Every structure is written in C-alpha cells, then in structure tokens.
C-alpha cells in the first residue's frame, strides 16, 4: 500500500472533479471496522471449515486464517453478527466491542 | 451575417441545440416546454440531428438519463417547465455536485395549486440553490444565443457545471420573433466539441457518485461552491467571445437608460421588454427612471449589481414569484441582502406581480414606479407588495 492520505487529510482542494474516485478498488482502504459495537469471538475447535459464514457476510470480509478456519478481518468487520447467527456449529459468538 | 427569420422561440431553442450538435436528448413533454422537445424529437426522427433521443417516463428519469449521458462524454440537452422541474428536483443537485454539464431550457411556469400552466418564475426560484449556472432570457434572440453559450460555458473544462437557460413560458416560448440564426460554421467555431476529462470508460474504471461521510462532505461542498463562483469570469469570457463572432454582447446585468437615473426598476426575464417601454414613457415625461435586467442569476453578479445601482436613490425590484411568509419576492430579498453592506445604497422596494400568466403591461410598470414613490419607509410591510391583486 502506497503512502496515501487519510480522509482527515483531504482538503477541499484535493477533491477530484465531482468527487470522482479514479482508483479502482480503493474502498479496501476504508476502515469500516470502527463502525463496530460488537465483535465476533471464535471457538475454532468447533469449526468444520464449511465457509457458510463467509457466504453470508455482507461485508465480504471473512477469509481463512493460517489454520484454514474462517475468520473475519476486523479492519472491515462491522460487527453485524450475521456470521454468528448462520454458523451451523456455533463457532462464533458476539461480544461487546471494547476497543 | 446570419439569416434573420420569423421563428417561434421554442423552435429557435431547439435549433440552437441542433446546431450545437447535441448527442443526447432525454426529455419529457410538459406545457409550456413541449414545442422545444417536440421539435428536437422531429429533428432526430427525420435525420437532421444525429442524436440519441431518449423518451423517458418522467422528468426524474429525464434528468437521470442526462447524467448518464454526460458521464460518457456526450453533449446532452433537455428541457422542462414548472411541475416537471420540480419532479426532477433531487436529480438537479446530483448534476451540479457531480460536475456533469447537462444543458437545460426551462420554460418558466407557475407551480400548482391551483393548477396553472402559464408564465411565472416560481419554478425558477424553487431551484435557486441546486448549484446550476442559471441564465434568464429576455427575448427570443437571447434564448437562442444563450442556449449556444450555455453549452460553451457548462462544458468548459474550468467550469464543468450544468446550465439552466430560463425562458418565460408562453411570453417567450410561444411567440414568433425575428431571430438571427447564424451559419453552422460560425457555431462550430464558437463551440468546440465536448470532451469530458473523466468519462465512463470500461478500460479506465472509475467511481462516480460515491458517498462522502461527514469527514469529507463539507470539503466536497466547499469545492462545489468555489467552483460555481469561479465560473463567473468564464461566463463573461464566453459572452465576450460570442460578441466578437456574432455581434451581440450579453452582460450579467443589462442596463437600459440608466444614465443619471434616480429611480431604477429591476426585472428578470421577459418583463424587461415591457419595462423598457415604460421607462421610455417615464423618461419622456421627465422622470429620472432607468431599468436593470438581471440576466445572470447564478453565480450571482454581486459586483455588477453594486456598480449599477450606486447612483440611484430608489431601486424597485419586480418579482414573478412569491416567497410565502418570507422577506418579499426571492429576487428582491437577494438583492437587498447583496446591497446591505454598501455604505451608500438606494432604498429598495419590491413588487410581486404577473403570477400564473397575469400580464403586466406598460401601464403597470408605470404604476409601480408611482406606487413606490408613495410608499413610506416605515417598516417591513411597506417594503413589499403584491401588485395588481383585486381587494
């Protein structure tokens, strides 16, 4: 990732014509994780690696970790809890975000 | 010299859009704009204009289709009036904020209720803050000329803003006037092809109309405000270039017999033609009366206003729209606000008249001057009157 301006560093003079975003895929730099009031907690011993949580995740932020278990990337995870509701083996529970 | 022909003003506006080589027209017919888009549909159907005509199901769709067309880099024209302008209202803000130069004629009409299709500037005033460049026309030649100018101004890379060209419904749209239609090559010389700097292109993907959270929204709006104000010198530059090529010079505020005038009338749109005749009569009778005609509504010509009223003692602003429960007619209250900081300013009085197609004739403009001279400077109720209402 190149050194890029954070939103707070943009002045009105930095705005592209009509606020057009010229860089494809730039939404990946947008930290939606700080919208979160709840955070997923995992009991990976129950995980059967089915990936249902990733299919249901509206943010598309669930991938596999080093052990092949499915896990949300907290940079983007908004804490909606859909994964916890859909997981067939009860791996995920939602806890209050304390960050 | 171009050919001077007798032509209905609506058809002249369509002719201007045709001679500008418009690529896309998306419009929905509504009185009193109908003849403009009917003529354009005909020109596309018979092959005289090589453009895409998108017949839409509403004005909201018309403006939305126009945004998409401009986003691909197409020169785009539409027209509407009254209720139609209101139906596309929310999309108007999108056009200006996204810097998409749609060019639009508005045949100014009253807003319901009661239902009324006639000339009135209530629709114009309701879209005041949409961020469009707004030019108000006085006669048919002006409408033809400024439709051409609108393309050049809006599409200028330093501007890239949508432009509304206002023409009074029926008073202008449905009258036949002698209009000079220039040669096509002169129009081509005046109006370079449109080239949008960041068009939609599958090979170079971009995001248009993304959302802006609170941390960016104010910066986006400041950029828009600075951009609209910065358009003024380019509008003046366009009118100077137009004068060089076609011999007619337009100004943000036109002056008529204002030399040494103690009393100034100020009108918007076709009222100006009638008011000129009234000024002639009053001048002949020895009264020191002149006329200002406000052509550029947005960006507002503050400097020109201050300059043109500086010698006057009384300024009478005539609005063709009402601001219910507000500080008088919309133009009146803006003009008064624009002059508030001046050390020496005329007394400013406002009349609202000519609503919903009510004619204001020469005698009425004379009457307004007479009435203004009678009005005592004694508080807000005395500063604004609806003119010609039966008691």
Interface residues (C-beta under 8 A of the other chain):
Chain A: X7 X8 X10 X11 X12 X13 X14 X15 X16 X17 X18 X19 X20 X21 X22 X24 X26
Chain B: X97 X98 X99 X100 X160 X197 X198 X205 X206 X207 X208 X210 X212 X213 X215 X216 X218 X219 X220 X222 X223 X226
